[in-house]
Structures are given as structure tokens and as C-alpha cells.
Amino acid sequence: MDSLTPATPAKTDALARRYGAEAVPAAGPWNETIAVMLDHRSVRGYKPDPVPAGALESMIAAAQSAATSSNMQWWSAVAVTDPTKKKVLAEIAGGQKHIEQCPLFIAWVADMSRNQRISNATKTEFETMPWLETFMVASIDAALAAQNAVVAAQSIGLRTVYIGAMTRSRSPNSWVCRRRPSSCSASASATPRKRAKAK
Ligand SMILES: Cc1cc2nc3c(=O)[nH]c(=O)nc-3n(C[C@H](O)[C@H](O)[C@H](O)COP(=O)(O)O)c2cc1C
């Protein structure tokens, strides 16, 4: 499908599911990318199967292709599949069981520590490092990267949910946010194998 494809039932259906049959907007060009984005729904129940080989790498390649402020790439991603670690993460997030259940959890980190380490290693001062704006830029970079990964995941039949609760926890296990003083988990996505069949 390309952007010149005329209106199809798939397009009308997707718009009707998003806005309701009575309020379908007059959307123009349509393609599979837009269809994938309109198909987004947060999913919190997953099959136990691991994500397909190479899926994480494809998602990260998509993430690394997102725009990044001043090309500074202020983010990192930490992929977690270990059940014990996912259990701790679920507890940090206030007992969200879907974190334990998902085969792949990715912590998207607004990561200022990496550039700080580069700054230290090269003895170059990052004047902007302590600025609130830098933290905001890092958070935005991380969110843009995560969203590209989410769209990539959906496009290969995986489903996700963001977990924002990671930053709010007072759990004694909140080491995720404490470990590096210049980093903070901005958001996270849990990726299931396939959308569970609607019942
Ligand atoms: C920054 C952010 C944080 C979120 N945190 C959580 C969360 O901790 N747990 C959860 O189940 N869903 C979380 N969500 C998912 C939202 O609840 C969901 O996107 C919203 O209700 C809209 O539903 P939809 O994604 O199906 O369209 C989060 C979404 C975002 C963007």
C-alpha cells in the first residue's frame, strides 16, 4: 500500500474504531504505517512465548532512528527477560502483574550519565549538563525512541504497554532509579508475543 492508495474499507474501519462510526474524520493518504499507528491499544495480557529472534534488535534500530535533540542521544534502553528481575520491576511499579508476565520488558532511560562519562573521559565540560532543560530533552529523546520501538513492535505483530509507574515507587527495591544519579527511568514497554485473541 502507498500514500496514494484510495480510501479502502480497512482505512474506514480503522478510523471508525478510533473515532466511532458516527465521527469518522476525512483522513487523506493512507498506508500500512498509519494503519499500524491507529491500531495501537495498550495490551496487558501476554502469551508466555519469547519474542521472535531479532525482534528486540529491530525495535532498537527503529528507536535509534528517531530524532534526537542536537543529535545527543540522551537515552538508553535496558532489556529485561529474567523472571526474578521482572518480578522486582513489577513490585516497583506497584504490583503490575503484566510486567512479570511479559516476555520482554524494556526500560527506557533518560540517560544523562553516559554523556557525563564521555565528558569526564574527554575532559570536556558539558555546560548544559545540570540544566533542567537537559533532563527534559533527555526525557523527550527517550520517549521518542520508545515510541518508535512501540510502532515497530506493533508492525511485526507484537503488543505493548507503557509503564510510567517505575518513577513513582517508594519501594525499597527502587534501585532502578537510584543506581545512576544522572539517570532516571522515563518509561517502559512490555512486549507480548502476539495480541491475545479477543474473547
Ligand atoms: C507515559 C505513560 C505511562 C503509562 N503508565 C502505565 C502504567 O504504569 N500501567 C499501565 O497499565 N498503563 C500505563 N500506560 C498506558 C495508558 O494507560 C494507556 O496508553 C492509555 O490508557 C490509553 O490507552 P491505549 O494505549 O490503549 O490507547 C501509560 C502510558 C503512558 C504514555
The ligand as an SDF file (V2000), in Angstrom:
LIG
                    3D

 31 33  0  0  0  0  0  0  0  0999 V2000
    3.8800    7.7520   29.9650 C   0  0  0  0  0  0  0  0  0  0  0  0
    2.8560    6.6260   30.0880 C   0  0  0  0  0  0  0  0  0  0  0  0
    2.7980    5.9010   31.2660 C   0  0  0  0  0  0  0  0  0  0  0  0
    1.8890    4.8290   31.3840 C   0  0  0  0  0  0  0  0  0  0  0  0
    1.9010    4.0760   32.5240 N   0  0  0  0  0  0  0  0  0  0  0  0
    1.1270    2.9700   32.6050 C   0  0  0  0  0  0  0  0  0  0  0  0
    1.2590    2.0810   33.7080 C   0  0  0  0  0  0  0  0  0  0  0  0
    2.0510    2.2830   34.6280 O   0  0  0  0  0  0  0  0  0  0  0  0
    0.4900    0.9580   33.7010 N   0  0  0  0  0  0  0  0  0  0  0  0
   -0.3950    0.6730   32.6960 C   0  0  0  0  0  0  0  0  0  0  0  0
   -1.0550   -0.3730   32.7750 O   0  0  0  0  0  0  0  0  0  0  0  0
   -0.5500    1.5060   31.6390 N   0  0  0  0  0  0  0  0  0  0  0  0
    0.2080    2.6370   31.5550 C   0  0  0  0  0  0  0  0  0  0  0  0
    0.1290    3.4610   30.4600 N   0  0  0  0  0  0  0  0  0  0  0  0
   -0.8110    3.1370   29.3770 C   0  0  0  0  0  0  0  0  0  0  0  0
   -2.0090    4.1050   29.3710 C   0  0  0  0  0  0  0  0  0  0  0  0
   -2.8710    3.7860   30.4550 O   0  0  0  0  0  0  0  0  0  0  0  0
   -2.7400    3.9710   28.0260 C   0  0  0  0  0  0  0  0  0  0  0  0
   -1.8540    4.3140   26.9840 O   0  0  0  0  0  0  0  0  0  0  0  0
   -3.9520    4.8700   27.9660 C   0  0  0  0  0  0  0  0  0  0  0  0
   -4.9240    4.4510   28.9090 O   0  0  0  0  0  0  0  0  0  0  0  0
   -4.6130    4.8720   26.5830 C   0  0  0  0  0  0  0  0  0  0  0  0
   -4.9370    3.5390   26.1830 O   0  0  0  0  0  0  0  0  0  0  0  0
   -4.3550    2.9240   24.8470 P   0  0  0  0  0  0  0  0  0  0  0  0
   -2.8570    2.9360   24.9460 O   0  0  0  0  0  0  0  0  0  0  0  0
   -4.9250    1.5370   24.7740 O   0  0  0  0  0  0  0  0  0  0  0  0
   -4.8380    3.7840   23.7090 O   0  0  0  0  0  0  0  0  0  0  0  0
    0.9960    4.5320   30.3240 C   0  0  0  0  0  0  0  0  0  0  0  0
    1.0640    5.2950   29.1490 C   0  0  0  0  0  0  0  0  0  0  0  0
    1.9910    6.3070   29.0320 C   0  0  0  0  0  0  0  0  0  0  0  0
    2.0690    7.0870   27.7270 C   0  0  0  0  0  0  0  0  0  0  0  0
  1  2  1  0
  2  3  1  0
  2 30  2  0
  3  4  2  0
  4  5  1  0
  4 28  1  0
  5  6  2  0
  6  7  1  0
  6 13  1  0
  7  8  2  0
  7  9  1  0
  9 10  1  0
 10 11  2  0
 10 12  1  0
 12 13  2  0
 13 14  1  0
 14 15  1  0
 14 28  1  0
 15 16  1  0
 16 17  1  0
 16 18  1  0
 18 19  1  0
 18 20  1  0
 20 21  1  0
 20 22  1  0
 22 23  1  0
 23 24  1  0
 24 25  2  0
 24 26  1  0
 24 27  1  0
 28 29  2  0
 29 30  1  0
 30 31  1  0
M  END
$$$$
